[in-house]
């Protein structure tokens, strides 16, 4: 039986799967100044995904596999739309980690908070690269 914390971690894992896919779509449209941000972001999401799979397995929870494909919220055709997608990916992933905070404690709560901060920080970097203002939001991850 899964706990509320396990259910939130499963939701966060699904967001991490989607983030990895999304950066695969955005990356080819980025340039030398922004591709490094995307590579770093994708790597962070892969590392977090892998850690979640191990954590869930250790708790006896079967981790869901990634979907074969994810629908993009809009066409990604150029640098501007790729950066817009990158911001959205980080915001949506941050939202899942934020939802984990009330039902987690200890080490898992720290993991959730660190992930939320990480996503929010990357969203700022992508907004800056896109020239979007404001570059930060008052409550990262708030849906």
N, C-alpha and C positions, 0 to 999 in steps of 0.2 A: 504494500500500500504506500502510495506517495504522500508526502507531507505537503502542506502549503509552500514551504520553502523549496521542496523538490519541484513542485509545479512551476514556481516562478523561475527556477534555474532552467527548467526545460524550455520555458518561453524565451528566456535570455539566450539559450543555445540556438533556438530557431532563429532569433534575430541575428546571431553571429553567423549562422549559415547564410542567411540572406545578405548580410553585409559583405561577406567574402565574394558572393556571386556578383553583387552590385559593383564592387570595385573592379571586377573583371570586365564589366561593361564600361565603366567610366575611364579606366586606365588608358586605353588606346586613344582616347580623345584629348588627353592631357599633354602638356608640353614639358620641356626640360625643367621649368621652374616649379611645376606642380606634380610631376610624376613621382618624385621622391616622397611627397606627402602621401600620395595614394599607396605607394609600395609599403611605406611604414604602417599606414592604417591597415592595409590588408594583412600584413604580417602580425600586427597586434590582434586582429580579429581571429586569425588562424590559431595563434597561441592560446587565446582565451577559449576558443572553441575546443581545442584539444584538452585543455585543463578541465573544462566542464564535462567533457565526455568521461574522462578518468574519474572525476569527482562523483558523477552520477553512477557510474559503474561500481565504484567503491561503496556506494549507498544501496546497491542492489536495484538501481533504477535503469531501465533500458532507455538509452538516449535515442531520440529520433534522428533519422538520417536526414541529410539535406535533400531538398526537393531537386528534381532534375533540372528545373528552370524556375525562375521567378519573374513575374510580370513587372516591368518597369513602370513607374507612375507617369512617365512622359518619355518621349523620344530623346535619346542621348545622341546628339549629332555633332556636337562641337565642344570646345573647351568650356564655354559658359554653362551648357546643360550638364556636362560631366561634373563640374564643380557644384552645381545645384544639387545633383544626385548625391555627391559625396557628403554635402551638408545634411541632406535628408537621411542618408544612411546612418550617420552619426547621431542625429536627433532621435530617430526611431529606435536605434539600439540603446541609446541612453535611457529612453523611456522604459524599456523592458528592465533594465538594471535598476532604475528608480523604483519600479513596482516591487522589486525583490526586497528592498530595504525594510519595509514594515514587518515582513514575515521571516526575516533571517536574524541571526545573532552570531556573535563571536567572529570566528574566522570567515564564515560565509558572508556575514554582513560586511566585513572589511573588503572581501573580494568584490561584492556588489558595489560598494561605495567607490572603490578604486576604479572599477570598470565605468561607472557613471562619470567620474571625474575625467577619466581618460577619453571617453567619447566626447564629452563637452569641450575638452581642450582641443581635440582634433577638429571639431565643428568650427571653433573659433579660427583655427588656422585655415580651413577651407573657405570660410567667409572672408577672411582677410585676402586670400589669394583671388577671390572672385570680386573683391571690391564692394562687398555687400555691407551695409550698415543697418542696424548696429551689428558689431562683430560678435557680441555675446548676448545671451538671453538671461533674464533675471532668475529663472528657475529651470536649469537644464533638466531635460527628461520629463518635464511636466506635460502631460497629454491634455 
